[in-house]
Amino acid sequence: MAQQITLCCAQKIRLGADRTPALPRVRRPFFAHPTSHLLLWEQEAHARLLDIPCIPVGERGRPMQGGDLQDALNAAMDLGNRPAALILEVPHREIGGEATPWEEVRELRRLCDEQGVHMHMDGARLLEILPWYEATHGVGAKEVAALFDSVYVSFYKGLGGMTGAMLLGEAAFVEEARVWLRRFGGNLYTALP
């Protein structure tokens, strides 16, 4: 639910749409790796429920790179199809838990800033990859999360907690996400297995 909420928020906040009760009529696509959880395990909820198309970016067998995003941005802009968001899985679950190297994450950030694209981290397994980022790049959770406009972190993956997650971002994003949480029916006071 948090990932779908992110797509809704990116449509409205990052693109400067007004605060109407519905999504903007013209839905901007989002970018994601071909093995993204949203594409493989959520039964196309982004397209079927929200009418938000996805443009896969990069090669299936390796993490997303800046050059992949640059190519996708060029192609999308040539078609007049400005994307609303980039969702980067950190790490990429389906390719053995590989993560996008730090320099490439920074390049993705730069490209998103240039084009006004909301950069979201699908950090469901972020806690498992943080030791690698620290050992290989000298950065911790704060530095990694700071490169993203929003971050999703699972409570049960890695932490072993109950089902649930955190969706983090700046105040305007979180305010909009709260509205979408209620719209998605996720504002239960109690939820147990």
ROZA-114272 format. One record per atom (N, C-alpha, C): residue number from 1; residue in three letters; atom name; z, x, y. Coordinates in nm, 2 decimals, m for minus. Example, Ala and Ser with C-alpha at 12.3 -4.5 7.8 and 13.67 -1.06 7.14 Angstrom:
2
PT	k	r	a	z	x	y
PT	1	ALA	N	0.78	1.32	m0.57
PT	1	ALA	CA	0.78	1.23	m0.45
PT	1	ALA	C	0.78	1.32	m0.33
PT	2	SER	N	0.71	1.28	m0.22
PT	2	SER	CA	0.71	1.37	m0.11
PT	2	SER	C	0.79	1.29	0.00
This chain:
193
PT	k	r	a	z	x	y
PT	1	MET	N	0.00	0.08	m0.12
PT	1	MET	CA	0.00	0.00	0.00
PT	1	MET	C	0.00	0.09	0.13
PT	2	ALA	N	0.07	0.20	0.12
PT	2	ALA	CA	0.08	0.28	0.24
PT	2	ALA	C	m0.05	0.34	0.28
PT	3	GLN	N	m0.13	0.38	0.18
PT	3	GLN	CA	m0.26	0.44	0.20
PT	3	GLN	C	m0.35	0.33	0.27
PT	4	GLN	N	m0.35	0.21	0.22
PT	4	GLN	CA	m0.43	0.10	0.28
PT	4	GLN	C	m0.39	0.07	0.42
PT	5	ILE	N	m0.26	0.07	0.44
PT	5	ILE	CA	m0.20	0.05	0.58
PT	5	ILE	C	m0.25	0.16	0.67
PT	6	THR	N	m0.26	0.28	0.62
PT	6	THR	CA	m0.31	0.40	0.70
PT	6	THR	C	m0.45	0.37	0.75
PT	7	LEU	N	m0.53	0.32	0.66
PT	7	LEU	CA	m0.67	0.29	0.69
PT	7	LEU	C	m0.68	0.18	0.80
PT	8	CYS	N	m0.59	0.08	0.79
PT	8	CYS	CA	m0.59	m0.02	0.89
PT	8	CYS	C	m0.55	0.03	1.03
PT	9	CYS	N	m0.44	0.11	1.03
PT	9	CYS	CA	m0.39	0.17	1.15
PT	9	CYS	C	m0.50	0.26	1.21
PT	10	ALA	N	m0.56	0.34	1.13
PT	10	ALA	CA	m0.66	0.44	1.19
PT	10	ALA	C	m0.78	0.36	1.25
PT	11	GLN	N	m0.81	0.24	1.20
PT	11	GLN	CA	m0.92	0.16	1.26
PT	11	GLN	C	m0.88	0.12	1.40
PT	12	LYS	N	m0.75	0.09	1.42
PT	12	LYS	CA	m0.71	0.03	1.54
PT	12	LYS	C	m0.66	0.13	1.64
PT	13	ILE	N	m0.58	0.23	1.60
PT	13	ILE	CA	m0.51	0.32	1.69
PT	13	ILE	C	m0.61	0.43	1.73
PT	14	ARG	N	m0.66	0.50	1.64
PT	14	ARG	CA	m0.74	0.62	1.67
PT	14	ARG	C	m0.87	0.58	1.74
PT	15	LEU	N	m0.92	0.46	1.72
PT	15	LEU	CA	m1.05	0.42	1.78
PT	15	LEU	C	m1.03	0.34	1.91
PT	16	GLY	N	m0.90	0.32	1.94
PT	16	GLY	CA	m0.87	0.25	2.07
PT	16	GLY	C	m0.90	0.11	2.07
PT	17	ALA	N	m0.90	0.05	1.95
PT	17	ALA	CA	m0.93	m0.10	1.94
PT	17	ALA	C	m0.81	m0.17	2.00
PT	18	ASP	N	m0.83	m0.29	2.05
PT	18	ASP	CA	m0.72	m0.37	2.10
PT	18	ASP	C	m0.63	m0.42	1.99
PT	19	ARG	N	m0.51	m0.47	2.03
PT	19	ARG	CA	m0.41	m0.51	1.94
PT	19	ARG	C	m0.43	m0.65	1.90
PT	20	THR	N	m0.54	m0.68	1.84
PT	20	THR	CA	m0.57	m0.82	1.79
PT	20	THR	C	m0.50	m0.83	1.65
PT	21	PRO	N	m0.48	m0.96	1.61
PT	21	PRO	CA	m0.42	m0.98	1.48
PT	21	PRO	C	m0.50	m0.93	1.36
PT	22	ALA	N	m0.62	m0.90	1.38
PT	22	ALA	CA	m0.71	m0.86	1.26
PT	22	ALA	C	m0.77	m0.72	1.29
PT	23	LEU	N	m0.83	m0.67	1.18
PT	23	LEU	CA	m0.90	m0.54	1.20
PT	23	LEU	C	m1.02	m0.56	1.29
PT	24	PRO	N	m1.07	m0.46	1.35
PT	24	PRO	CA	m1.19	m0.47	1.43
PT	24	PRO	C	m1.31	m0.52	1.35
PT	25	ARG	N	m1.40	m0.59	1.41
PT	25	ARG	CA	m1.51	m0.65	1.33
PT	25	ARG	C	m1.59	m0.54	1.26
PT	26	VAL	N	m1.62	m0.43	1.33
PT	26	VAL	CA	m1.70	m0.32	1.28
PT	26	VAL	C	m1.60	m0.22	1.22
PT	27	ARG	N	m1.60	m0.21	1.09
PT	27	ARG	CA	m1.51	m0.12	1.02
PT	27	ARG	C	m1.57	0.02	1.01
PT	28	ARG	N	m1.50	0.12	1.06
PT	28	ARG	CA	m1.54	0.26	1.05
PT	28	ARG	C	m1.51	0.31	0.91
PT	29	PRO	N	m1.60	0.39	0.86
PT	29	PRO	CA	m1.57	0.45	0.72
PT	29	PRO	C	m1.46	0.55	0.73
PT	30	PHE	N	m1.41	0.59	0.62
PT	30	PHE	CA	m1.32	0.71	0.61
PT	30	PHE	C	m1.37	0.81	0.51
PT	31	PHE	N	m1.33	0.93	0.53
PT	31	PHE	CA	m1.37	1.04	0.44
PT	31	PHE	C	m1.26	1.07	0.34
PT	32	ALA	N	m1.30	1.10	0.22
PT	32	ALA	CA	m1.20	1.14	0.12
PT	32	ALA	C	m1.27	1.23	0.01
PT	33	HIS	N	m1.20	1.31	m0.06
PT	33	HIS	CA	m1.25	1.39	m0.16
PT	33	HIS	C	m1.30	1.30	m0.28
PT	34	PRO	N	m1.40	1.33	m0.35
PT	34	PRO	CA	m1.45	1.24	m0.46
PT	34	PRO	C	m1.35	1.21	m0.56
PT	35	THR	N	m1.24	1.29	m0.57
PT	35	THR	CA	m1.14	1.26	m0.67
PT	35	THR	C	m1.01	1.20	m0.61
PT	36	SER	N	m1.03	1.15	m0.49
PT	36	SER	CA	m0.91	1.09	m0.42
PT	36	SER	C	m0.85	0.98	m0.50
PT	37	HIS	N	m0.72	0.97	m0.49
PT	37	HIS	CA	m0.65	0.86	m0.56
PT	37	HIS	C	m0.71	0.72	m0.52
PT	38	LEU	N	m0.74	0.71	m0.39
PT	38	LEU	CA	m0.79	0.58	m0.34
PT	38	LEU	C	m0.92	0.54	m0.41
PT	39	LEU	N	m1.00	0.64	m0.44
PT	39	LEU	CA	m1.13	0.61	m0.51
PT	39	LEU	C	m1.12	0.59	m0.66
PT	40	LEU	N	m1.03	0.66	m0.72
PT	40	LEU	CA	m1.02	0.66	m0.87
PT	40	LEU	C	m0.92	0.56	m0.92
PT	41	TRP	N	m0.82	0.53	m0.85
PT	41	TRP	CA	m0.71	0.46	m0.91
PT	41	TRP	C	m0.66	0.33	m0.84
PT	42	GLU	N	m0.73	0.30	m0.73
PT	42	GLU	CA	m0.69	0.18	m0.65
PT	42	GLU	C	m0.79	0.07	m0.66
PT	43	GLN	N	m0.88	0.07	m0.76
PT	43	GLN	CA	m0.98	m0.03	m0.78
PT	43	GLN	C	m1.06	m0.07	m0.65
PT	44	GLU	N	m1.09	0.03	m0.57
PT	44	GLU	CA	m1.17	0.00	m0.45
PT	44	GLU	C	m1.11	m0.09	m0.35
PT	45	ALA	N	m0.98	m0.09	m0.34
PT	45	ALA	CA	m0.90	m0.18	m0.25
PT	45	ALA	C	m0.95	m0.16	m0.11
PT	46	HIS	N	m0.98	m0.04	m0.07
PT	46	HIS	CA	m1.03	m0.02	0.07
PT	46	HIS	C	m1.16	m0.10	0.10
PT	47	ALA	N	m1.25	m0.11	0.00
PT	47	ALA	CA	m1.37	m0.18	0.02
PT	47	ALA	C	m1.36	m0.33	m0.01
PT	48	ARG	N	m1.29	m0.36	m0.12
PT	48	ARG	CA	m1.28	m0.50	m0.16
PT	48	ARG	C	m1.19	m0.59	m0.07
PT	49	LEU	N	m1.08	m0.53	m0.03
PT	49	LEU	CA	m0.98	m0.61	0.05
PT	49	LEU	C	m1.00	m0.59	0.20
PT	50	LEU	N	m1.03	m0.47	0.24
PT	50	LEU	CA	m1.04	m0.44	0.38
PT	50	LEU	C	m1.18	m0.42	0.44
PT	51	ASP	N	m1.28	m0.41	0.35
PT	51	ASP	CA	m1.41	m0.39	0.39
PT	51	ASP	C	m1.43	m0.26	0.47
PT	52	ILE	N	m1.36	m0.16	0.43
PT	52	ILE	CA	m1.36	m0.03	0.49
PT	52	ILE	C	m1.43	0.07	0.39
PT	53	PRO	N	m1.55	0.12	0.42
PT	53	PRO	CA	m1.62	0.20	0.33
PT	53	PRO	C	m1.57	0.34	0.33
PT	54	CYS	N	m1.59	0.41	0.21
PT	54	CYS	CA	m1.55	0.55	0.20
PT	54	CYS	C	m1.67	0.64	0.19
PT	55	ILE	N	m1.67	0.75	0.25
PT	55	ILE	CA	m1.78	0.85	0.23
PT	55	ILE	C	m1.71	0.97	0.16
PT	56	PRO	N	m1.74	0.99	0.03
PT	56	PRO	CA	m1.69	1.11	m0.04
PT	56	PRO	C	m1.73	1.24	0.03
PT	57	VAL	N	m1.64	1.34	0.03
PT	57	VAL	CA	m1.67	1.47	0.10
PT	57	VAL	C	m1.63	1.58	0.00
PT	58	GLY	N	m1.72	1.67	m0.02
PT	58	GLY	CA	m1.69	1.79	m0.10
PT	58	GLY	C	m1.74	1.77	m0.24
PT	59	GLU	N	m1.71	1.88	m0.32
PT	59	GLU	CA	m1.74	1.88	m0.46
PT	59	GLU	C	m1.63	1.84	m0.55
PT	60	ARG	N	m1.65	1.77	m0.66
PT	60	ARG	CA	m1.55	1.72	m0.74
PT	60	ARG	C	m1.46	1.83	m0.80
PT	61	GLY	N	m1.51	1.95	m0.83
PT	61	GLY	CA	m1.44	2.05	m0.90
PT	61	GLY	C	m1.36	2.15	m0.82
PT	62	ARG	N	m1.35	2.13	m0.68
PT	62	ARG	CA	m1.28	2.22	m0.60
PT	62	ARG	C	m1.22	2.14	m0.48
PT	63	PRO	N	m1.12	2.20	m0.41
PT	63	PRO	CA	m1.06	2.13	m0.30
PT	63	PRO	C	m1.16	2.12	m0.18
PT	64	MET	N	m1.14	2.02	m0.10
PT	64	MET	CA	m1.22	2.00	0.02
PT	64	MET	C	m1.21	2.12	0.11
PT	65	GLN	N	m1.32	2.16	0.18
PT	65	GLN	CA	m1.33	2.27	0.27
PT	65	GLN	C	m1.39	2.22	0.40
PT	66	GLY	N	m1.36	2.30	0.51
PT	66	GLY	CA	m1.41	2.27	0.64
PT	66	GLY	C	m1.56	2.25	0.64
PT	67	GLY	N	m1.64	2.33	0.57
PT	67	GLY	CA	m1.78	2.31	0.57
PT	67	GLY	C	m1.83	2.18	0.51
PT	68	ASP	N	m1.75	2.13	0.41
PT	68	ASP	CA	m1.78	2.00	0.35
PT	68	ASP	C	m1.77	1.89	0.46
PT	69	LEU	N	m1.66	1.90	0.53
PT	69	LEU	CA	m1.63	1.80	0.64
PT	69	LEU	C	m1.74	1.81	0.75
PT	70	GLN	N	m1.77	1.93	0.79
PT	70	GLN	CA	m1.87	1.94	0.89
PT	70	GLN	C	m2.00	1.88	0.85
PT	71	ASP	N	m2.05	1.90	0.73
PT	71	ASP	CA	m2.17	1.84	0.68
PT	71	ASP	C	m2.16	1.69	0.68
PT	72	ALA	N	m2.04	1.64	0.63
PT	72	ALA	CA	m2.03	1.49	0.63
PT	72	ALA	C	m2.02	1.43	0.77
PT	73	LEU	N	m1.96	1.50	0.86
PT	73	LEU	CA	m1.95	1.45	1.00
PT	73	LEU	C	m2.09	1.45	1.06
PT	74	ASN	N	m2.17	1.56	1.04
PT	74	ASN	CA	m2.31	1.56	1.09
PT	74	ASN	C	m2.39	1.44	1.04
PT	75	ALA	N	m2.38	1.42	0.91
PT	75	ALA	CA	m2.46	1.31	0.84
PT	75	ALA	C	m2.41	1.18	0.90
PT	76	ALA	N	m2.28	1.16	0.91
PT	76	ALA	CA	m2.23	1.03	0.96
PT	76	ALA	C	m2.27	1.00	1.10
PT	77	MET	N	m2.26	1.11	1.18
PT	77	MET	CA	m2.29	1.09	1.33
PT	77	MET	C	m2.44	1.07	1.34
PT	78	ASP	N	m2.52	1.13	1.26
PT	78	ASP	CA	m2.67	1.11	1.27
PT	78	ASP	C	m2.70	0.96	1.24
PT	79	LEU	N	m2.62	0.90	1.16
PT	79	LEU	CA	m2.64	0.75	1.13
PT	79	LEU	C	m2.57	0.66	1.22
PT	80	GLY	N	m2.50	0.72	1.32
PT	80	GLY	CA	m2.42	0.64	1.41
PT	80	GLY	C	m2.30	0.57	1.35
PT	81	ASN	N	m2.24	0.64	1.25
PT	81	ASN	CA	m2.14	0.59	1.16
PT	81	ASN	C	m2.01	0.67	1.18
PT	82	ARG	N	m1.95	0.67	1.30
PT	82	ARG	CA	m1.84	0.75	1.33
PT	82	ARG	C	m1.72	0.71	1.24
PT	83	PRO	N	m1.66	0.81	1.17
PT	83	PRO	CA	m1.55	0.78	1.08
PT	83	PRO	C	m1.42	0.76	1.15
PT	84	ALA	N	m1.33	0.68	1.09
PT	84	ALA	CA	m1.20	0.65	1.15
PT	84	ALA	C	m1.10	0.75	1.10
PT	85	ALA	N	m1.11	0.80	0.98
PT	85	ALA	CA	m1.01	0.88	0.92
PT	85	ALA	C	m1.06	0.97	0.81
PT	86	LEU	N	m0.98	1.08	0.79
PT	86	LEU	CA	m1.00	1.17	0.68
PT	86	LEU	C	m0.87	1.16	0.60
PT	87	ILE	N	m0.88	1.13	0.47
PT	87	ILE	CA	m0.76	1.13	0.39
PT	87	ILE	C	m0.77	1.25	0.30
PT	88	LEU	N	m0.68	1.34	0.31
PT	88	LEU	CA	m0.68	1.47	0.23
PT	88	LEU	C	m0.56	1.46	0.13
PT	89	GLU	N	m0.59	1.47	0.01
PT	89	GLU	CA	m0.49	1.47	m0.10
PT	89	GLU	C	m0.43	1.61	m0.10
PT	90	VAL	N	m0.30	1.62	m0.09
PT	90	VAL	CA	m0.23	1.75	m0.09
PT	90	VAL	C	m0.12	1.75	m0.20
PT	91	PRO	N	m0.14	1.81	m0.31
PT	91	PRO	CA	m0.26	1.87	m0.37
PT	91	PRO	C	m0.36	1.77	m0.43
PT	92	HIS	N	m0.47	1.82	m0.47
PT	92	HIS	CA	m0.57	1.73	m0.54
PT	92	HIS	C	m0.53	1.72	m0.68
PT	93	ARG	N	m0.48	1.60	m0.71
PT	93	ARG	CA	m0.43	1.57	m0.85
PT	93	ARG	C	m0.53	1.59	m0.96
PT	94	GLU	N	m0.65	1.53	m0.94
PT	94	GLU	CA	m0.75	1.53	m1.05
PT	94	GLU	C	m0.82	1.66	m1.08
PT	95	ILE	N	m0.80	1.76	m0.99
PT	95	ILE	CA	m0.86	1.89	m1.02
PT	95	ILE	C	m0.74	1.99	m1.05
PT	96	GLY	N	m0.65	1.95	m1.13
PT	96	GLY	CA	m0.54	2.03	m1.17
PT	96	GLY	C	m0.44	2.07	m1.07
PT	97	GLY	N	m0.42	1.99	m0.97
PT	97	GLY	CA	m0.32	2.02	m0.87
PT	97	GLY	C	m0.35	2.13	m0.77
PT	98	GLU	N	m0.48	2.17	m0.76
PT	98	GLU	CA	m0.52	2.26	m0.66
PT	98	GLU	C	m0.51	2.21	m0.52
PT	99	ALA	N	m0.48	2.29	m0.43
PT	99	ALA	CA	m0.46	2.25	m0.29
PT	99	ALA	C	m0.56	2.32	m0.20
PT	100	THR	N	m0.59	2.25	m0.10
PT	100	THR	CA	m0.68	2.31	0.00
PT	100	THR	C	m0.61	2.42	0.07
PT	101	PRO	N	m0.67	2.54	0.07
PT	101	PRO	CA	m0.60	2.66	0.14
PT	101	PRO	C	m0.57	2.63	0.28
PT	102	TRP	N	m0.46	2.69	0.33
PT	102	TRP	CA	m0.41	2.67	0.46
PT	102	TRP	C	m0.52	2.68	0.57
PT	103	GLU	N	m0.60	2.79	0.56
PT	103	GLU	CA	m0.70	2.81	0.66
PT	103	GLU	C	m0.80	2.69	0.67
PT	104	GLU	N	m0.83	2.64	0.55
PT	104	GLU	CA	m0.92	2.53	0.54
PT	104	GLU	C	m0.86	2.40	0.60
PT	105	VAL	N	m0.73	2.38	0.57
PT	105	VAL	CA	m0.66	2.26	0.63
PT	105	VAL	C	m0.67	2.27	0.78
PT	106	ARG	N	m0.64	2.39	0.83
PT	106	ARG	CA	m0.65	2.41	0.98
PT	106	ARG	C	m0.79	2.38	1.03
PT	107	GLU	N	m0.89	2.42	0.96
PT	107	GLU	CA	m1.03	2.39	1.00
PT	107	GLU	C	m1.06	2.24	0.99
PT	108	LEU	N	m1.01	2.18	0.89
PT	108	LEU	CA	m1.03	2.03	0.88
PT	108	LEU	C	m0.96	1.96	1.00
PT	109	ARG	N	m0.84	2.01	1.04
PT	109	ARG	CA	m0.77	1.96	1.16
PT	109	ARG	C	m0.86	1.98	1.29
PT	110	ARG	N	m0.91	2.10	1.30
PT	110	ARG	CA	m1.00	2.12	1.42
PT	110	ARG	C	m1.12	2.03	1.43
PT	111	LEU	N	m1.18	2.01	1.31
PT	111	LEU	CA	m1.30	1.92	1.31
PT	111	LEU	C	m1.26	1.78	1.34
PT	112	CYS	N	m1.15	1.73	1.29
PT	112	CYS	CA	m1.10	1.60	1.31
PT	112	CYS	C	m1.07	1.58	1.46
PT	113	ASP	N	m1.01	1.68	1.52
PT	113	ASP	CA	m0.98	1.67	1.66
PT	113	ASP	C	m1.10	1.66	1.75
PT	114	GLU	N	m1.20	1.74	1.71
PT	114	GLU	CA	m1.33	1.74	1.79
PT	114	GLU	C	m1.39	1.60	1.79
PT	115	GLN	N	m1.38	1.53	1.67
PT	115	GLN	CA	m1.45	1.40	1.66
PT	115	GLN	C	m1.36	1.28	1.67
PT	116	GLY	N	m1.24	1.30	1.70
PT	116	GLY	CA	m1.14	1.19	1.72
PT	116	GLY	C	m1.12	1.12	1.59
PT	117	VAL	N	m1.11	1.19	1.48
PT	117	VAL	CA	m1.09	1.13	1.35
PT	117	VAL	C	m0.94	1.15	1.31
PT	118	HIS	N	m0.88	1.04	1.27
PT	118	HIS	CA	m0.74	1.04	1.22
PT	118	HIS	C	m0.73	1.12	1.09
PT	119	MET	N	m0.64	1.22	1.09
PT	119	MET	CA	m0.63	1.30	0.97
PT	119	MET	C	m0.50	1.26	0.90
PT	120	HIS	N	m0.51	1.21	0.78
PT	120	HIS	CA	m0.40	1.16	0.70
PT	120	HIS	C	m0.38	1.24	0.57
PT	121	MET	N	m0.25	1.27	0.54
PT	121	MET	CA	m0.22	1.34	0.42
PT	121	MET	C	m0.17	1.25	0.31
PT	122	ASP	N	m0.25	1.24	0.20
PT	122	ASP	CA	m0.20	1.17	0.08
PT	122	ASP	C	m0.11	1.28	0.02
PT	123	GLY	N	0.02	1.28	0.05
PT	123	GLY	CA	0.11	1.38	0.01
PT	123	GLY	C	0.20	1.33	m0.11
PT	124	ALA	N	0.14	1.25	m0.19
PT	124	ALA	CA	0.22	1.19	m0.30
PT	124	ALA	C	0.29	1.30	m0.38
PT	125	ARG	N	0.22	1.42	m0.40
PT	125	ARG	CA	0.28	1.53	m0.47
PT	125	ARG	C	0.30	1.65	m0.38
PT	126	LEU	N	0.32	1.62	m0.26
PT	126	LEU	CA	0.35	1.73	m0.16
PT	126	LEU	C	0.46	1.82	m0.20
PT	127	LEU	N	0.57	1.77	m0.25
PT	127	LEU	CA	0.68	1.85	m0.28
PT	127	LEU	C	0.65	1.95	m0.39
PT	128	GLU	N	0.56	1.92	m0.48
PT	128	GLU	CA	0.52	2.01	m0.59
PT	128	GLU	C	0.44	2.13	m0.54
PT	129	ILE	N	0.37	2.11	m0.43
PT	129	ILE	CA	0.28	2.22	m0.38
PT	129	ILE	C	0.34	2.30	m0.27
PT	130	LEU	N	0.45	2.25	m0.21
PT	130	LEU	CA	0.51	2.33	m0.09
PT	130	LEU	C	0.55	2.47	m0.13
PT	131	PRO	N	0.60	2.50	m0.25
PT	131	PRO	CA	0.63	2.64	m0.28
PT	131	PRO	C	0.51	2.73	m0.28
PT	132	TRP	N	0.39	2.68	m0.32
PT	132	TRP	CA	0.27	2.75	m0.31
PT	132	TRP	C	0.23	2.78	m0.17
PT	133	TYR	N	0.23	2.68	m0.08
PT	133	TYR	CA	0.20	2.70	0.06
PT	133	TYR	C	0.29	2.81	0.12
PT	134	GLU	N	0.42	2.80	0.09
PT	134	GLU	CA	0.51	2.90	0.14
PT	134	GLU	C	0.49	3.04	0.09
PT	135	ALA	N	0.46	3.05	m0.04
PT	135	ALA	CA	0.44	3.18	m0.10
PT	135	ALA	C	0.31	3.25	m0.06
PT	136	THR	N	0.20	3.17	m0.05
PT	136	THR	CA	0.07	3.22	m0.02
PT	136	THR	C	0.04	3.22	0.13
PT	137	HIS	N	0.10	3.13	0.21
PT	137	HIS	CA	0.06	3.12	0.35
PT	137	HIS	C	0.18	3.13	0.44
PT	138	GLY	N	0.30	3.13	0.39
PT	138	GLY	CA	0.42	3.15	0.48
PT	138	GLY	C	0.45	3.02	0.56
PT	139	VAL	N	0.41	2.91	0.51
PT	139	VAL	CA	0.43	2.78	0.59
PT	139	VAL	C	0.51	2.69	0.50
PT	140	GLY	N	0.60	2.61	0.56
PT	140	GLY	CA	0.68	2.51	0.49
PT	140	GLY	C	0.63	2.37	0.52
PT	141	ALA	N	0.72	2.27	0.48
PT	141	ALA	CA	0.69	2.13	0.50
PT	141	ALA	C	0.66	2.09	0.64
PT	142	LYS	N	0.74	2.14	0.73
PT	142	LYS	CA	0.72	2.11	0.87
PT	142	LYS	C	0.58	2.15	0.93
PT	143	GLU	N	0.54	2.27	0.89
PT	143	GLU	CA	0.41	2.32	0.94
PT	143	GLU	C	0.30	2.25	0.87
PT	144	VAL	N	0.31	2.22	0.75
PT	144	VAL	CA	0.20	2.15	0.68
PT	144	VAL	C	0.19	2.01	0.73
PT	145	ALA	N	0.30	1.94	0.74
PT	145	ALA	CA	0.29	1.80	0.79
PT	145	ALA	C	0.25	1.79	0.94
PT	146	ALA	N	0.28	1.89	1.02
PT	146	ALA	CA	0.24	1.89	1.16
PT	146	ALA	C	0.09	1.89	1.18
PT	147	LEU	N	0.01	1.93	1.08
PT	147	LEU	CA	m0.13	1.93	1.10
PT	147	LEU	C	m0.20	1.80	1.08
PT	148	PHE	N	m0.12	1.70	1.04
PT	148	PHE	CA	m0.17	1.57	1.01
PT	148	PHE	C	m0.12	1.46	1.11
PT	149	ASP	N	m0.20	1.36	1.13
PT	149	ASP	CA	m0.16	1.25	1.22
PT	149	ASP	C	m0.06	1.15	1.15
PT	150	SER	N	m0.08	1.15	1.01
PT	150	SER	CA	0.01	1.07	0.93
PT	150	SER	C	0.03	1.13	0.80
PT	151	VAL	N	0.14	1.10	0.73
PT	151	VAL	CA	0.17	1.16	0.60
PT	151	VAL	C	0.23	1.06	0.51
PT	152	TYR	N	0.18	1.05	0.39
PT	152	TYR	CA	0.24	0.97	0.28
PT	152	TYR	C	0.31	1.06	0.19
PT	153	VAL	N	0.44	1.02	0.15
PT	153	VAL	CA	0.51	1.10	0.05
PT	153	VAL	C	0.58	1.00	m0.04
PT	154	SER	N	0.55	1.02	m0.17
PT	154	SER	CA	0.61	0.94	m0.28
PT	154	SER	C	0.75	0.97	m0.30
PT	155	PHE	N	0.83	0.87	m0.33
PT	155	PHE	CA	0.97	0.89	m0.37
PT	155	PHE	C	0.99	0.92	m0.52
PT	156	TYR	N	0.90	0.87	m0.60
PT	156	TYR	CA	0.92	0.89	m0.75
PT	156	TYR	C	0.84	1.01	m0.80
PT	157	LYS	N	0.73	1.05	m0.74
PT	157	LYS	CA	0.66	1.17	m0.79
PT	157	LYS	C	0.73	1.29	m0.74
PT	158	GLY	N	0.78	1.38	m0.82
PT	158	GLY	CA	0.85	1.50	m0.78
PT	158	GLY	C	0.99	1.47	m0.76
PT	159	LEU	N	1.03	1.37	m0.68
PT	159	LEU	CA	1.17	1.35	m0.66
PT	159	LEU	C	1.24	1.27	m0.77
PT	160	GLY	N	1.16	1.19	m0.85
PT	160	GLY	CA	1.21	1.12	m0.96
PT	160	GLY	C	1.29	1.00	m0.91
PT	161	GLY	N	1.27	0.95	m0.79
PT	161	GLY	CA	1.34	0.84	m0.73
PT	161	GLY	C	1.28	0.71	m0.78
PT	162	MET	N	1.32	0.60	m0.72
PT	162	MET	CA	1.26	0.47	m0.75
PT	162	MET	C	1.13	0.46	m0.69
PT	163	THR	N	1.05	0.36	m0.73
PT	163	THR	CA	0.92	0.34	m0.68
PT	163	THR	C	0.93	0.31	m0.53
PT	164	GLY	N	0.84	0.37	m0.45
PT	164	GLY	CA	0.84	0.36	m0.31
PT	164	GLY	C	0.79	0.49	m0.25
PT	165	ALA	N	0.78	0.48	m0.11
PT	165	ALA	CA	0.72	0.60	m0.04
PT	165	ALA	C	0.76	0.59	0.10
PT	166	MET	N	0.73	0.70	0.17
PT	166	MET	CA	0.74	0.71	0.32
PT	166	MET	C	0.60	0.72	0.38
PT	167	LEU	N	0.58	0.66	0.49
PT	167	LEU	CA	0.46	0.67	0.57
PT	167	LEU	C	0.50	0.72	0.71
PT	168	LEU	N	0.47	0.84	0.74
PT	168	LEU	CA	0.52	0.90	0.87
PT	168	LEU	C	0.40	0.92	0.96
PT	169	GLY	N	0.44	0.92	1.09
PT	169	GLY	CA	0.34	0.94	1.20
PT	169	GLY	C	0.40	0.93	1.33
PT	170	GLU	N	0.32	0.93	1.44
PT	170	GLU	CA	0.38	0.92	1.57
PT	170	GLU	C	0.42	0.77	1.59
PT	171	ALA	N	0.49	0.75	1.70
PT	171	ALA	CA	0.56	0.62	1.72
PT	171	ALA	C	0.45	0.50	1.72
PT	172	ALA	N	0.34	0.52	1.79
PT	172	ALA	CA	0.24	0.41	1.79
PT	172	ALA	C	0.19	0.38	1.66
PT	173	PHE	N	0.17	0.48	1.58
PT	173	PHE	CA	0.12	0.47	1.44
PT	173	PHE	C	0.22	0.39	1.36
PT	174	VAL	N	0.35	0.43	1.36
PT	174	VAL	CA	0.45	0.37	1.28
PT	174	VAL	C	0.47	0.23	1.33
PT	175	GLU	N	0.46	0.20	1.45
PT	175	GLU	CA	0.48	0.06	1.50
PT	175	GLU	C	0.37	m0.03	1.44
PT	176	GLU	N	0.24	0.02	1.45
PT	176	GLU	CA	0.13	m0.05	1.39
PT	176	GLU	C	0.15	m0.07	1.24
PT	177	ALA	N	0.19	0.04	1.17
PT	177	ALA	CA	0.21	0.04	1.03
PT	177	ALA	C	0.32	m0.07	0.98
PT	178	ARG	N	0.42	m0.09	1.06
PT	178	ARG	CA	0.52	m0.19	1.03
PT	178	ARG	C	0.46	m0.33	1.03
PT	179	VAL	N	0.37	m0.35	1.12
PT	179	VAL	CA	0.30	m0.48	1.13
PT	179	VAL	C	0.22	m0.50	1.00
PT	180	TRP	N	0.14	m0.40	0.96
PT	180	TRP	CA	0.06	m0.40	0.84
PT	180	TRP	C	0.14	m0.41	0.72
PT	181	LEU	N	0.26	m0.35	0.72
PT	181	LEU	CA	0.35	m0.36	0.60
PT	181	LEU	C	0.38	m0.50	0.57
PT	182	ARG	N	0.41	m0.58	0.68
PT	182	ARG	CA	0.45	m0.72	0.66
PT	182	ARG	C	0.32	m0.80	0.62
PT	183	ARG	N	0.21	m0.77	0.68
PT	183	ARG	CA	0.08	m0.83	0.64
PT	183	ARG	C	0.05	m0.81	0.49
PT	184	PHE	N	0.08	m0.69	0.44
PT	184	PHE	CA	0.05	m0.66	0.30
PT	184	PHE	C	0.16	m0.72	0.21
PT	185	GLY	N	0.27	m0.78	0.26
PT	185	GLY	CA	0.37	m0.83	0.18
PT	185	GLY	C	0.47	m0.73	0.13
PT	186	GLY	N	0.48	m0.61	0.20
PT	186	GLY	CA	0.56	m0.50	0.15
PT	186	GLY	C	0.70	m0.49	0.22
PT	187	ASN	N	0.74	m0.60	0.28
PT	187	ASN	CA	0.87	m0.59	0.35
PT	187	ASN	C	0.98	m0.66	0.27
PT	188	LEU	N	0.98	m0.64	0.14
PT	188	LEU	CA	1.08	m0.69	0.06
PT	188	LEU	C	1.22	m0.63	0.09
PT	189	TYR	N	1.32	m0.70	0.09
PT	189	TYR	CA	1.46	m0.65	0.11
PT	189	TYR	C	1.51	m0.57	m0.01
PT	190	THR	N	1.46	m0.62	m0.13
PT	190	THR	CA	1.50	m0.56	m0.25
PT	190	THR	C	1.39	m0.56	m0.35
PT	191	ALA	N	1.36	m0.45	m0.41
PT	191	ALA	CA	1.26	m0.44	m0.52
PT	191	ALA	C	1.31	m0.35	m0.63
PT	192	LEU	N	1.32	m0.40	m0.75
PT	192	LEU	CA	1.37	m0.33	m0.86
PT	192	LEU	C	1.27	m0.32	m0.97
PT	193	PRO	N	1.27	m0.22	m1.06
PT	193	PRO	CA	1.18	m0.22	m1.17
PT	193	PRO	C	1.21	m0.34	m1.27
